[in-house]
Amino acid sequence: MVSRFLWLFFRFDGRIGREVYWLANFGLVALLVLILQPAVDPQTSEVAFQSGALGTMALIVGMISSIAIGVKRLHDFNAPGFFAAVLLIPILSIFATIAFGVVRGTHGRNRFGEAANLPPR
């Protein structure tokens, strides 16, 4: 169980389907919200984060995990993982996240693995 969790969020090999992609992204965002504790100032409408050094570390780990999830999703529709770098560009990342999540994966084996949602052997 732990090895699959580590594979999903921290390794850049293999493939994941659309369902796992969306669940992993929503789970990652939920975890970051819990750690960062965002608060909106009612007077200025600015968002501030309450977590300090832990929050900075969480953001870095979250970015790495987001890229790892994106690479595996790209692999599922037989695209090279380096396209996941677009997830680091603020506005484009929103459109890329949606696009990665709606494109249908390759049916059966492709050059990145046997099937989606299974760690490579």
Helices and strands as residue ranges (DSSP letters): H 2-10, H 18-36, E 38-40, E 47-49, H 52-76, G 81-88, H 90-102
